[in-house]
């Protein structure tokens, strides 16, 4: 991993900076404090790494995750000791649960004070054990470079859902100490062994109602999935995290599965006799109870389902091997009927439909917060490629969307980035409007302002006798808050006003906020 021919005497802070450069790290999301000031001082002289100053450490990790999802790089966050570390826990858990490679570099107190319960001393290993793949506590500079190399390799081990979070806690002394630095090579993933896929051809041939399920582990296999489906003509459904991994405007795409999915997708899942589950933690409790299951995932274990054939590899490797014998991939002729629920669109769905129709030709990255708007967005929007839909899957983290959208927008230099947020979620990290202002982030923000925690209120209404005063919100004027940050904002209360605001938003090259006010209290 290292080049031992080239050594130079460097401080711990310089070693970290040189290592990050070798990994092609160009963005760090962080918040300074006394234990990491030496590293900040070194970074201030580094032109190839931009530091994005956040306003809360939780947002730093969410931004790093959003950046990683879109860029394909490892997201890097930097925080100080004590509350700087504890404030990251929610962000770490979210990224680790969804399998996104993020490395957190955290300052610790001086090595001789670790474990003494002194000012800002925290047990970083115990704190982060449940929300990371591994945590390093570095008190000896001789361990620094090796730990950095291992951390990035672990964060990126496997593809898709098996990637995750690694935390590196570094004692304050180590940043100042000096040692010989060996120039590091870029961390490379290990080659996967080619799986024996011969059995799959026979399964496809003998099946009458096969179905492909794409999950979050398919983001790097778009080309292979498209080729396989074009050859086999097998219908496709997706998980929430698998949105866009197969072109959703294709006639063979049925819809999203699950409680909030498409009725036709769930019906086909229940009726299929062969399910090819790609890059997902599929469990038969979600359907396909009597089907033969081919599950492809990089995780290190099978769920031991009945009639499951498990391939522990990544989706790209599996399909590449399968496509080596294209003549054996049987073309299926399957009648597809897409059933639609007869229902009147809610005001929120009307708004989102307008937004989709006006922006779809821009091929935007769409980021959501968590709530009813998240489900409606997943239902109404169609994504033609991976890395176009960013949402909190495994944790359902309110407050994730806004900072993740900032990180996504920074990584997404080509296309528009849109955040769709509820009023409750948006206020959890509303302070990051300052980050947008300071860095001139051209993010488009849509806030669904219904003065409540909509999804919670809905459950309280249906299950708890409409006792929901706890979920009603007294909201500020979000446009006035945006204007205080020198950000353009527009309040709208009708579809016509929204259409005009979206037209203006599309033309804007800066942060732009639209607050859709009280949309559920009257017809708009």
N, C-alpha and C positions, 0 to 999 in steps of 0.2 A: 504493500500500500504506500510505501514511502520511498523516496529517492535518497539513499544514504550518501550519495556523492556530494550533494550540495548542502552544507550545514552553515548556519550563521547563529551568532549569539543574539537571542531575542527575549523580550519580556513575555510573560504569559499573555498579556493583552495583544502584543504584536503577533504571537503565534496564532491566537484565535482569528485575528484579522486576516493573516496570510492564508490560513486554512480555509476560511470562508471564501476568499477570492479564488482559491483552487477549485472550490465546489461550484463556481459561477454564481454564487450568491450575490444578487445585486440590490436586494431590498431587505431591510430589517425593520420590524415594527416594535417599538419599545417605549419605555418610560424610565428616565434616569433616576439614580439614587446614589448615595455615597459609596456603596460597596462596588459599584461598577463604573465609577467615574474614570478610572484609568483606561478602561476599554473604550469608553466614550471619547476620551481625549485622542486615542489612537485612531478611532474611526473618523474623527473630524478631519484628519489629513488624508483620508482614503477617498479618492474620486470615483472609484468603481462600485462603491457600496453606498446606497442612499438609505439614510435613517428616516423613518416616518414616525414622528412624535405623535403618540396617541394621547388621549385624555384619561384613560383608565386601562389598567393592565389586562382585564378580561377582554377588552376590545382588541388589544395587541395580538392575542392568540387567535381570536376570530378573524382578524384581518390577515394574519399569516396563513390561516386555513383557507380563506377565500382566495388568496394569492396562489396558494399551492394547487387548489382545485383547477384553476384556469390556466396557470403557467406550466403545470407539470413539474415544477421544481419543488424542493423542500422549503416549506415556510419556516422562517426564523423569527423568533420573538426574543426580546431582551428586557429583563426586569431586575430590580434590586432585591434586597433581602426583606425578610419579615412580611409585611402586608403586600409588598410587591409580588411575592411568590403566592401567598394565599389568594390574592385576587385573580390569579390565572386558572384556578381549579376548574371552574365551569367550562372555560374555553378548552382546556386540555381534555376534559372528559368528552366534550362534543367531538373534537377532532379525532380522538382515539377510537371512539365508538363507530364513527363513520369511516375509519381507516384512511385518514389523510396524513401524509408525512409532514410533521411539524417538529422542529427542535426548539426547545426553550432553553436559553442560557440565562441563568439566574445567579446573582451575586449572593454570597453568604458572608457571615461575620468572619473575622480573623480566625485562622485554623485553631489557635489555642483556646478560642472562646466557643467553638461549636459544641453544643450539648450542655452549655453552662446556664442556659435560660437567661442570658443577658439580653440587652436591648436588641430587638429584631432577630433574635436567634430562633429559627424554626427547624424542626426535624423534617427536612425536605424529602427524605426517602419514604418516611411513613405517610406524609401528606400526599405524595403523588403516586404511591404504589398502585392504587386502584384506577388511575386515569392515565397511565402511560405504559409503554412496552418495557421501558427500563429507565432507572434514574441513576445518574452518577453523582457522587459527592467527592469532589477533587480537592484534596488538601496538600498534595505533593505535585509540584510542577513537572516532575518526571513522568507523571501519569497523564498529563494534559493532552498531548497530541494524539496518543493512542486512544484515549477516551473519545476525543472528537471524531476520529476516524470510525470508531466502533458505533458511536451514536448515530452518525449519518447513515451508516450501513444498516443498522437495525431499523431506523425510521423508514427506510426504503426497501426493506426485505420483502420479497414477494411483490405482487401487483394487486391493485384494487383494494379489497377490503382487508388485506393482511398488512398493509402499511399502517403507520400510526405515529404516536407521540414518543419522543425521548426527551428527558429532562437532564440538563447538565448544571449542577450546582457547583460553584467555584468559590473557594475561600478568598476573601479580599486580598490576602498576602500574595496569592498565586499570580494575580494580575501584574504585580510589580517585580516578582522574581525573574531571574534570567536563566536561560538554558540554551543549548544548541538546538536549533530548529532544522528538521529535515523536510525539504520541500515535498509536499504531499501531492499525490496524483488525485484526479477526480474519482470519487467513489463510483464503482461500476457494479451493477447487479450481476449476480452469478447466473450463468446460463442454466436453463431448465432442461432436464432430461426429456426427450421426446416420448410422449405416452403412447401406449399401444391402443389405438382407437378402432381396431378391426371389428370389434363386436358392435360398434355403433352403426355401421353400414347395414348389418342384418336387422337391427332393431328398427331403423328407419324403413327398410323395405317391408317388413312384416306389419308395421303399424298402419292403422286406418285413420286415426285421428291424432297425429303428432302435434306438438306445440312447443315453441321455443319461449323460454322465460329469460329476459335479460335483466341483470342487476347492476349494482354499482361497480362491480369488478370488470365491466365490459368497456370502460371508457377508452382503453388503448387498443381496442379490437374492432373499431367501427368498420374498417375495410373488409376484414375477414367475415364479420357477421353479415354484411351486405352481400358478399359473394356467395356465402353459404345459403342464405335465404333466396337469392336469385336462382340458384341451382335447384334447391329442394322445393321451393314454393310452400314451405311450412309457415303457418301463421305465427305471429309474434305478439306476446304481451310483455309488459315490463313491471318492475317494482317502482316505487317512488324514486329510489336512488338510481335506477337504470334509465330514467327518462332521457331520450335523445340518443341513446346508444344504437338505436335503429331508427331510420327516418320515419317519423310519426305521420307524415303525409302519404306514405306508401300504403297501397290498398291492403297489404298483408299485415299491417299493424292494427291490432284490435283495440288496445287501450291498456290502461293501468289496472293492475289487480288490487285487491284488498278492500277493506271496509268502505273506503272512500273512492274506490275505483269504478271502472266502467262495467255495467251489468253483463255485456257480451264477453268481456275479458274473463270475468269470474265464471261465467257459464262454460266457456271453452276450457278453462283450467279444470273445472270439475268433470268435464266430459272426455278429456283427452285420455288416450291409452299409452302415449309415450310423451314424457315431459323432458325436454333437454334444458336444464336449468343452468344458465351461464353466469358465473360471477355473483352468486347470491347465496346467502345463508338460508336456503329454502328449507322449509319444514312442511311435512304433509298435513299439518293441521290447517293449512291455508287452502287445501284443495288437492285435486289429482290423487285422491285416496287410493284408487284402484289402478293407477297408471304405473308402468315401468318408468323409473326415474334415472336419467343420466345427469349427474350433478358434477359440474366443473367449478372448482374453487381452489384458491391457493392456501386456504386454511389447513392446519395440520391434523384435522380429524374429520371423520364422517359422522353424521348424526345417527348412523345405523338404522336408516329407514328401511321398511320392507320394500323389496324389489328395487333397491337403489344400487346403481353402478357409479362408483365415486372415482373421479380423477382429481388427484391433488396436483394441480398445475394451474397456470393462468390461462385465461380464455384465448388469448392470441396464439399461444403455443399449441393449445388443443385444436383450434380450428385450422391453423396452418398445417398441422399433421393430417387432419381429416381431409383437407382440400388437396393433398398430394395425389389422391385417387378420386378425382372428380367424377369419373365414369361410374363409380360405385354409389354415388349419392343419388338415391332414387327421387325422381321428381314426383311430388304428390299433387293430387287434384282434390282439394278440400273445399266444400261449400262453406262460405263464410256469410253469416247473417249478423249484421251489427244492429243490435237492439238498442233503442234509445228510450230512456224514461220520458214519459209524457209529463212535463212539468213546466211551470212558468218560471222564467229566470228571475232571480232575486235582483234587487237594485245593484248589489255588489257584483253579481255575475254580468249584469248589463254593462257596468263600468269596465270590467275586465275584458269583456268581449270587444268593446270599442278600442281598448288599449292594444289588444292582440292584433286586431285588423289594421290598425294604424301603424304598428311597429314591426309586423312580421317580416316585411321585406328588408328590414335592416338587420335581420338575423341576430337579435340582441341576446346578451347574457341576462337571464332573469333570475333575480335573487329574492327569496321571500323571508319574512319573519315567520312566526309560528302562530297558527290560529285558523279561523274560517277562511280568511283570504288565501292562506297557503293551499288549502284543499281546493278552493275554487280556481286558483291559478293553475294548479296541476290538472284540473278538469278541462279548462278552456284553452290553455295554450298548447300548441303543437311544436315540438322541437325536432329539427331536422338533423342534428348532429350532437355528439357528446359535449360536455362541458358548457352547456348552454342553460342548465337549470341547476341552481345552487340553493339547497335548503338543508335544514337540520333534520336528519333522518332518524337516527337511533335514539337521540336524546330529546328532540322536540324543544330546543332551547330558545325561549323568548329572549330577545336581545342579541341573538346571533346575526340576524339578517343585515342590519345596518353596517356594522363593522366588516362583516364578510363581503358585503357589496362594495365597500371601499377597497378592500384587498383585491377583489375580483376586477374592479374597474382599473386599478393600477396595473394589473397583469394583462388586461384586455385592451390593448392599444388600438385594435382594428375596428371593433363593433361597439354599438351602444350597450351600456349596462343600466338595467332598470331594477330598482328596489321596490317591491310591493310589501307594504307593512301595515299592521294594525296599530291603532293609537296606543294600545297597552304595550306592545312589544317595542315600538319605536322609542318610547320614553325610557326604556331600560338602558339605552346607550346613546341618548339624544345629544350628549356632550360631544360626540364625535362629529357634529356639524363643524366644530372648530378645526378638526383634521381636514375636512373637505375644503373649508375656506382657506386654510394655510397652504394646502398643497394644490389648490385649484383642480379638485377632482371633478370631472364632468359627469357625475352620477345623476341619474334621473330618479327622483323619489316620489312615490305615490303612497299617500297615507289614507287608509280607510278609517275615517273618524266616525265611529258610531257610539262614542261615549260609554263604552263598556268593554269588558273582556268577553268578546262575543261567543267563543266556543264554550267557555265556562258558564256563561249566562244561559246558553242554549241547554246545557245539561241540567242546570239548576231548574230551568223552566219545565223540562220534561220529566225530571226525576225527583224533584224536591219541592213540588207545590208552588212554583214561581217565587220562592224565597231567594231573591238574588240581589239584594241591596248591596252585598259585599262586592259584587263584580261590576257595579256601576261606577263610571269614572267621571270626575270633573276635570275636563281637559283645558289646556291653554289654547291660544290661537297659534297654531304651528307656523303659520305664515309670518306672523310678527316675530316669532323666535328665529326663524330663518333669516329674516331681514336684519335682525340684530347681529347675525354673523355675516352680513353683507351677501346673503344668498337670495336669489330670486325665488319668490313663492307666490302661489295663486290659490285662493279659496274658490271652490266650485260647489254648487248645490244642484245642478241639473246636468243631464247628459250633454246638452248643447254647450254649456259652459265647459264641461270636461273635454269635449272634442276640440274646442278652441284652445284650451290650455295645453292639450297634448300636441297640437300643431306648433304652438309656440315652444314647447319643451323640446321637440325634435330639432328645431332650428338652433337651439341654444348650445353653446360650446362650454358651458359652465355648469356647476351644480344647479339643479332646478327642482323645486319641490311643489307638488300639487296636493292640497288637502281636500279630500272629498268629504263634505260635511254632512253628518247625520243622515246617511244614505238609507238607513233602514227604518226611518220614521215617517217617510212619505214617498209617494211615487215620484221618481225623478225623470 
